[in-house]
Amino acid sequence: MRIRVFESPKDAGIYVATLMEQVILHVERPVLGLATGSTVIPCYQAFRSLADCGLDLSRTVTINLDEYVGLSADHAQSYHYFMRENLFQHLPTKPEESHVPNGVAANLEEECKRYDALIQSHPIDLQLLGIGVNGHIGFNEPSHSLLSRTHVVSLSEETIQSNARFFDTVKNVPHQAVTMGVQAILQAKQIVLVAFGKNKAKAVAESVSGSVQTNVPASMLQLHRDVTWVLDKESASLLPGELWPH
Ligand SMILES: O=P(O)(O)OC[C@H]1O[C@](O)(CO)[C@@H](O)[C@@H]1O
């Protein structure tokens, strides 16, 4: 596990974008696992600059972590829409394929199976993650057990309240989502988790230095051999001193 602490989200975003670039430059048919949320926006902004400077994405496949159940791709709060607005529409060369779970599939169980098959046939080289204030990754919420496969999850009250900032009213926040399971996340060759702000500090500290437990889903990342935590000073503020990078 590596921990990098940056002065600003902008600096952190540039670092993450270069990690993504390295994969694209060195893997024959790169597969990037992508995330949504306010945290990854500086990463995508920096990545767009690299793409503007000629980074070729035409062999790259992208696979997103999750989508709200009931929001179609043209809904402004759907993760399809987020990806288009914050990344895809700005890229001069489009990825060869881009995948986001379909939250309005008539049969969500079939959709989850389809998504798992897709992940298995496209092993992820680099998985980008944010983290919920409760330690969730993707939408794998804290629980006494975690599901390994893509599944429909009921969002916790904490997540609904936290994500209400993106909706007109908390009543409009969907209560369910389709999310990749922890297996797909842990199968990625490399994982980069990004967290900014004081409100993520507790989840970061518990995930990095607490015990591995399903009640803190991001603590599962301790089981992976290639994880980089990309933090700012606030999100790193509760880490034990010995874990602070020198
Ligand atoms: O970056 P934000 O907006 O705090 O969101 C963090 C996490 O929340 C989610 O958007 C889902 O709630 C995750 O996909 C993300 O990792």
The ligand as an ORCA input file, in Angstrom:
! r2SCAN-3c Opt
* xyz 0 1
  O     -16.607     11.837     -4.240
  P     -17.886     11.873     -3.505
  O     -18.914     12.702     -4.183
  O     -17.683     12.216     -2.068
  O     -18.438     10.395     -3.555
  C     -17.714      9.358     -3.005
  C     -18.287      8.029     -3.334
  O     -19.666      8.085     -3.450
  C     -20.099      7.496     -4.644
  O     -20.266      8.479     -5.609
  C     -21.361      6.803     -4.410
  O     -22.013      7.411     -3.359
  C     -19.020      6.594     -4.996
  O     -19.086      6.157     -6.303
  C     -17.870      7.435     -4.626
  O     -16.779      6.642     -4.477
*
